[in-house]
Amino acid sequence: MSEAHEKPTEFDLYAGEYDNLIRDPIRERFAASNRFFVERKLQVIQGFYESRKADTRALSWLDIGCGQGELLKMGRSRFASAAGCDPSAGMLQSCSGLEVRLQSSVELLPFNEGSFDFITAVCVYHHVPDEHRETLCREAFRLLRPRGVFCLIEHNPLNPVTRLIVSRTPVDANAHLLTARLSRRLMAGAGGRILKTQYFLLFPEQIYRRLARVEDWMGAVPAAGQYAVFAERAD
Ligand SMILES: C[S@@+](CC[C@H](N)C(=O)[O-])C[C@H]1O[C@@H](n2cnc3c(N)ncnc32)[C@H](O)[C@@H]1O
């Protein structure tokens, strides 16, 4: 991890007991552990690349706002390289063994232009103030190679259960959820060409294991708990 952050960020305050703070009885009934939520995101990403007949093992991947690195830990073996960044030094403390950098500014991500083929930001933008969201999108596209893909994953505010869980989760006290439509507008405004939107986490784990195809088939319906928008660097 590089350079110390000058003052603690919101997530530095949560980092020590993050796992406890995101616990919720409905969430726990939905899936046996956090692993399912991470696994589903990786499946959505894998499915996107499979539909384009592309092999993720050839891609360099950056996860913006990687937090404690759960997605990177489970997903890195599927990519040629995997890196993360986050403004919270406290969250990054759980990322040992991962290539992560401290992000000391919202305006500038700590990597060179054109360094990555694929970038994710998972449940990050609802913590980013409105006035900084487009800047963060522009940064993501700056770091992508031409035709590189940015994938923004967010809670779906159109799902009432998602809204209920967010409303009582302490780390989401300052969250402002984004619809997929708003995410697409942000990404397009920042230089992206929208490729796909997929809603997922419709069925609880036990049902999903039997009805995965139905959930995938309903991926265009804005009903599930989260969504992923994929956009490529357009220039
Ligand atoms: C809810 S956590 C999600 C962490 C991780 N992406 C995950 O899905 O487990 C939100 C993360 O976004 C980070 N974050 C907040 N503002 C950010 C910004 N402007 N740029 C990048 N990351 C930010 C926080 O520090 C925190 O680690």
PDBQT file of the ligand as one rigid body, heavy atoms in Angstrom, charges set to zero:
ROOT
HETATM    1  C1  LIG A 301     -19.651  -0.489   0.546  1.00  0.00    +0.000 C 
HETATM    2  S1  LIG A 301     -17.925  -0.454   0.348  1.00  0.00    +0.000 S 
HETATM    3  C2  LIG A 301     -17.730  -1.589  -0.993  1.00  0.00    +0.000 C 
HETATM    4  C3  LIG A 301     -16.360  -2.209  -1.019  1.00  0.00    +0.000 C 
HETATM    5  C4  LIG A 301     -16.165  -3.251  -2.113  1.00  0.00    +0.000 C 
HETATM    6  N1  LIG A 301     -16.248  -2.647  -3.427  1.00  0.00    +0.000 N 
HETATM    7  C5  LIG A 301     -17.145  -4.371  -1.967  1.00  0.00    +0.000 C 
HETATM    8  O1  LIG A 301     -18.029  -4.515  -2.814  1.00  0.00    +0.000 OA
HETATM    9  O2  LIG A 301     -17.044  -5.116  -0.975  1.00  0.00    +0.000 OA
HETATM   10  C6  LIG A 301     -17.645   1.111  -0.461  1.00  0.00    +0.000 C 
HETATM   11  C7  LIG A 301     -16.181   1.396  -0.691  1.00  0.00    +0.000 C 
HETATM   12  O3  LIG A 301     -16.105   2.542  -1.554  1.00  0.00    +0.000 OA
HETATM   13  C8  LIG A 301     -15.014   3.300  -1.135  1.00  0.00    +0.000 C 
HETATM   14  N2  LIG A 301     -15.165   4.677  -1.647  1.00  0.00    +0.000 N 
HETATM   15  C9  LIG A 301     -15.888   5.696  -1.125  1.00  0.00    +0.000 A 
HETATM   16  N3  LIG A 301     -15.733   6.810  -1.874  1.00  0.00    +0.000 NA
HETATM   17  C10 LIG A 301     -14.905   6.473  -2.907  1.00  0.00    +0.000 A 
HETATM   18  C11 LIG A 301     -14.370   7.185  -4.024  1.00  0.00    +0.000 A 
HETATM   19  N4  LIG A 301     -14.637   8.469  -4.248  1.00  0.00    +0.000 N 
HETATM   20  N5  LIG A 301     -13.553   6.511  -4.870  1.00  0.00    +0.000 NA
HETATM   21  C12 LIG A 301     -13.273   5.212  -4.666  1.00  0.00    +0.000 A 
HETATM   22  N6  LIG A 301     -13.743   4.491  -3.635  1.00  0.00    +0.000 NA
HETATM   23  C13 LIG A 301     -14.561   5.115  -2.763  1.00  0.00    +0.000 A 
HETATM   24  C14 LIG A 301     -15.034   3.201   0.383  1.00  0.00    +0.000 C 
HETATM   25  O4  LIG A 301     -13.812   3.565   0.980  1.00  0.00    +0.000 OA
HETATM   26  C15 LIG A 301     -15.403   1.743   0.572  1.00  0.00    +0.000 C 
HETATM   27  O5  LIG A 301     -14.294   0.907   0.708  1.00  0.00    +0.000 OA
ENDROOT
TORSDOF 0
